[in-house]
Amino acid sequence: MLILSCSSKLRLLEGMLRRGLPDTLLVYGAVMHVNRGNPAGQEVLVDSWPEFKTVLTRPRREVVQDPSDYFTNLYTTFYRDEDTCQALLENSRAVDWGQAFQILGLQDGVYETIRDIARARGLEMETYPYRLLLHPDPPAMPQYRPDKGLRLAPVSPAHATLLNDTWKFGGNTWSLRYLCLLIRHFPSACLLGPEGTPISWCLTDPVAALTHGYTLPEHRGQHYLRSVVGMLAAQLHARGFPVYTGVLPHNEPSLHSLQRLGFRILPGVFYRLIVRPGFTQSRPASALDSGQDPAPSSGERRRTQ
């Protein structure tokens, strides 16, 4: 196991992962952010270098100050050899199984390995399988002008509580802290009403995916989120990032809405796996147990099209 700390090696890894797209999307997005200021405080591990078989990104040890905070404790992984991946994930120096964490991956082997290790250790695991959507040509995405009196802008930290209260994965101090991190350090977009309050918004996360898209109930049915996603996609493309997200398979309205914007559904499954050693939770049961989608399409799903 090696921790890549050399900037030249990390840039070289980014190029290698780019050539493996879209299979490498999650790890690629995380490594891109590491190479561009590392706002989430991530580090990159490989089984060997330069001929690696597995890549793992994780938060630096000093970042995870609360062992029950599975939002901040975010891992991603990509493998070329499943046995090597399993060996790395089982390594307690690579993954701290005594803490709550979430891990993202695009390969079935990741799900199976984490599931088996969690079972063997008597840990809880929640599984969220998403459809992966990627926009092949962001500059060609339709741009929708907001209605008169409405204005597009980045999300403000002052609105973090509103976002936390409306996020199905939110409603607790961990999620509020995580949303504040996303708002302060990653691209975001929202549509402000006449009084300056967001009525529709979308964020991006440490793997450069679109997340927590939402429109307030009283403003649904106007396709406001399309304007927001268009603005955010332009920001990401200008910075060289891919424009992608995940949507739960049963969320047909969101899938159709994103497809109308030019997103393509890719083969395979985008897994979000949440592992907990049994900490007492401070969030309502529905926040995670409902299976609601944290992707930008979550707001669209609650609207009547």
C-alpha positions in Angstrom: 0.0 0.0 0.0 1.3 3.4 -1.0 0.0 6.9 -0.3 0.6 9.1 -3.3 1.7 12.5 -2.1 4.0 13.6 -4.9 2.2 16.1 -7.1 3.7 14.8 -10.3 2.6 11.3 -9.6 -0.9 12.5 -8.7 -1.1 14.4 -12.0 0.1 11.3 -13.8 -2.5 9.2 -12.1 -5.2 11.7 -13.1 -4.2 11.2 -16.7 -4.3 7.4 -16.4 -7.8 7.6 -14.8 -9.0 9.9 -17.6 -8.1 7.3 -20.2 -10.2 4.8 -18.3 -13.4 6.9 -18.3 -16.3 6.3 -17.6 -15.4 3.3 -15.5 -13.0 5.5 -13.3 -15.4 8.4 -13.0 -15.8 8.5 -9.2 -12.1 8.1 -8.4 -11.2 10.4 -11.3 -13.4 13.2 -9.9 -11.8 12.8 -6.4 -8.3 12.8 -7.7 -9.1 15.9 -9.8 -10.1 17.8 -6.7 -7.0 16.5 -4.8 -4.9 18.0 -7.6 -6.8 21.3 -7.5 -6.5 22.4 -3.9 -7.9 19.3 -2.2 -10.8 21.1 -0.5 -12.1 17.9 1.2 -8.7 16.9 2.6 -8.5 13.6 0.7 -5.5 11.4 0.1 -4.9 8.8 -2.6 -3.7 5.2 -2.0 -2.6 2.6 -4.6 -1.5 -1.0 -4.1 1.6 -0.3 -6.2 3.1 2.3 -8.5 3.2 3.0 -11.3 1.6 -0.3 -12.3 -1.3 -0.1 -10.0 -4.3 -2.5 -9.8 -6.4 -0.6 -7.2 -6.9 3.1 -6.4 -8.5 4.2 -3.1 -9.3 7.7 -2.0 -10.0 8.5 1.6 -10.0 11.5 4.0 -6.8 12.3 5.7 -6.8 11.1 9.3 -7.0 14.6 10.7 -10.1 15.4 8.7 -12.4 12.8 10.4 -12.6 14.1 13.9 -16.0 12.5 14.5 -15.9 8.7 14.1 -19.7 8.6 13.5 -19.6 11.1 10.7 -20.1 9.0 7.5 -20.5 12.1 5.4 -17.0 13.5 5.9 -15.5 10.0 6.1 -15.8 9.4 2.3 -14.0 6.8 0.3 -13.9 5.9 -3.4 -12.3 3.0 -5.1 -11.5 1.6 -8.6 -9.8 -1.7 -9.3 -8.3 -3.5 -12.3 -7.9 -6.7 -10.2 -10.6 -7.7 -7.8 -8.4 -9.7 -5.4 -6.0 -6.8 -5.1 -8.9 -4.5 -4.3 -10.3 -6.9 -1.6 -6.8 -7.1 0.0 -6.6 -3.3 0.2 -10.1 -2.8 1.5 -9.5 -5.5 4.2 -6.3 -3.7 5.3 -7.0 -1.8 8.5 -4.3 0.7 7.6 -6.2 1.5 4.4 -9.8 1.5 5.7 -10.7 2.3 9.4 -13.5 -0.2 10.0 -13.9 1.2 13.5 -15.5 4.4 12.1 -18.6 5.0 10.2 -17.9 5.7 6.5 -19.4 5.7 3.0 -17.7 4.3 0.0 -18.5 4.9 -3.6 -17.7 2.6 -6.5 -18.8 1.7 -10.0 -18.0 -2.0 -9.9 -19.9 -5.0 -8.5 -16.8 -6.3 -6.8 -16.7 -3.2 -4.5 -20.2 -3.9 -3.3 -19.6 -7.6 -2.7 -16.3 -7.0 -0.9 -17.6 -4.3 1.4 -20.7 -6.3 2.1 -18.7 -9.5 3.1 -16.3 -7.6 5.3 -19.1 -5.7 7.0 -21.0 -8.9 7.7 -17.9 -10.6 9.0 -17.2 -7.7 11.4 -20.9 -7.5 12.5 -21.3 -4.0 11.0 -24.4 -2.3 9.6 -24.3 -1.5 5.8 -26.9 0.4 3.8 -26.8 0.0 0.0 -27.9 2.6 -2.6 -27.5 1.5 -6.2 -27.8 4.4 -8.7 -28.0 4.7 -12.4 -25.0 6.6 -13.7 -25.6 9.5 -16.0 -22.9 11.4 -17.9 -23.3 14.4 -20.2 -21.1 13.8 -23.3 -21.1 17.4 -24.5 -21.8 20.0 -21.8 -21.5 23.1 -24.0 -24.4 21.7 -26.1 -26.7 21.4 -23.0 -29.8 23.5 -23.4 -29.7 26.7 -21.4 -33.0 27.9 -19.8 -33.3 31.6 -18.8 -34.9 32.1 -15.5 -38.3 33.9 -15.3 -38.4 37.6 -14.6 -37.6 38.4 -11.0 -35.5 35.2 -10.5 -31.7 35.2 -10.6 -29.1 32.4 -10.9 -26.2 32.5 -8.4 -23.9 30.2 -6.4 -25.4 28.8 -3.2 -24.5 30.9 -0.1 -23.4 29.3 3.2 -26.2 31.3 4.8 -28.6 28.9 3.1 -27.0 25.7 4.5 -29.7 25.1 7.0 -32.4 25.3 4.4 -30.6 22.7 2.3 -30.1 20.5 5.3 -33.7 20.6 6.2 -34.8 19.6 2.7 -32.3 16.9 2.0 -33.5 13.4 2.5 -29.9 12.5 3.7 -29.9 15.5 5.9 -31.5 16.7 9.1 -28.5 16.1 11.4 -25.3 17.9 12.5 -23.1 15.7 10.3 -25.1 16.5 7.1 -25.1 20.2 8.0 -21.4 20.3 8.4 -21.0 18.3 5.1 -23.3 20.7 3.2 -21.4 23.7 4.5 -18.2 22.1 3.2 -19.8 21.6 -0.3 -21.2 25.1 -0.4 -17.9 26.8 0.6 -15.5 24.7 -1.5 -17.2 23.2 -4.5 -19.1 24.6 -7.5 -22.8 25.1 -6.8 -25.8 26.9 -8.4 -29.2 28.1 -7.3 -32.2 30.1 -8.5 -33.0 33.0 -6.1 -36.5 34.3 -5.7 -37.4 38.0 -5.5 -36.5 38.0 -1.8 -33.1 36.5 -2.3 -34.0 33.0 -1.0 -33.2 29.9 -3.0 -36.1 28.2 -4.6 -34.1 25.6 -6.6 -30.5 24.5 -6.2 -27.8 21.9 -7.0 -24.4 21.2 -5.4 -21.4 19.2 -6.4 -19.4 16.9 -4.1 -15.8 15.7 -3.5 -16.0 13.3 -6.4 -17.2 16.1 -8.7 -20.7 14.6 -9.1 -23.9 16.7 -9.1 -25.8 16.2 -5.8 -28.7 17.5 -3.7 -30.8 19.0 -6.4 -34.0 20.3 -5.0 -36.9 22.7 -5.8 -39.1 24.0 -3.1 -42.6 22.4 -3.2 -44.4 25.6 -4.0 -42.2 26.2 -7.0 -42.3 22.8 -8.6 -43.6 22.1 -12.1 -41.7 25.1 -13.6 -38.6 23.1 -14.5 -36.4 25.5 -12.6 -33.8 22.9 -11.8 -33.0 22.7 -15.5 -31.7 26.3 -15.4 -29.7 25.5 -12.3 -28.1 22.3 -13.7 -27.3 24.2 -16.9 -25.4 26.9 -15.0 -23.6 24.3 -12.9 -22.6 22.1 -15.9 -21.1 25.2 -17.6 -19.0 25.8 -14.4 -17.8 22.3 -14.2 -16.9 22.0 -17.9 -15.0 25.3 -17.8 -12.8 23.8 -15.0 -12.3 20.6 -17.0 -14.5 18.4 -14.8 -16.9 15.7 -16.2 -20.6 16.5 -15.8 -22.3 13.5 -14.2 -24.6 12.3 -11.4 -26.4 9.2 -10.1 -30.2 8.6 -9.9 -32.0 5.8 -8.2 -33.3 3.3 -10.8 -37.0 3.8 -9.9 -36.7 7.6 -10.3 -38.1 7.7 -13.8 -39.1 11.4 -13.8 -35.5 12.5 -12.9 -34.0 10.1 -15.5 -36.2 11.5 -18.2 -35.6 15.1 -17.1 -31.8 14.7 -17.2 -32.0 12.8 -20.5 -33.9 15.8 -22.0 -30.9 17.9 -21.0 -28.6 15.5 -23.0 -27.4 13.2 -20.2 -26.8 9.6 -21.2 -27.5 6.6 -18.9 -24.3 4.6 -18.7 -24.2 0.8 -18.2 -23.3 -0.5 -14.7 -24.2 0.6 -11.2 -23.0 3.5 -9.1 -22.9 2.1 -5.6 -23.1 4.3 -2.4 -22.4 2.0 0.6 -22.8 3.3 4.1 -21.1 1.3 6.8 -21.7 2.0 10.5 -20.3 0.2 13.6 -23.6 0.9 15.5 -23.2 4.5 16.6 -26.3 6.2 18.0 -27.8 8.2 15.2 -29.0 11.8 15.6 -31.0 11.9 12.4 -34.6 10.9 11.7 -35.0 7.3 10.4 -36.3 8.5 7.1 -33.2 10.4 6.3 -31.4 7.3 5.1 -33.9 4.5 5.4 -36.2 6.1 2.9 -33.8 5.4 0.1 -34.3 8.9 -1.4 -32.0 10.1 -4.0 -29.3 12.6 -3.0 -28.6 13.3 -6.7 -29.6 16.6 -8.4 -32.7 14.9 -9.7 -34.1 14.5 -6.2 -35.9 17.8 -6.4 -37.4 16.9 -9.8 -38.7 13.6 -8.5 -40.9 15.4 -6.0 -42.5 17.5 -8.7 -45.4 16.8 -11.0 -44.0 17.1 -14.5 
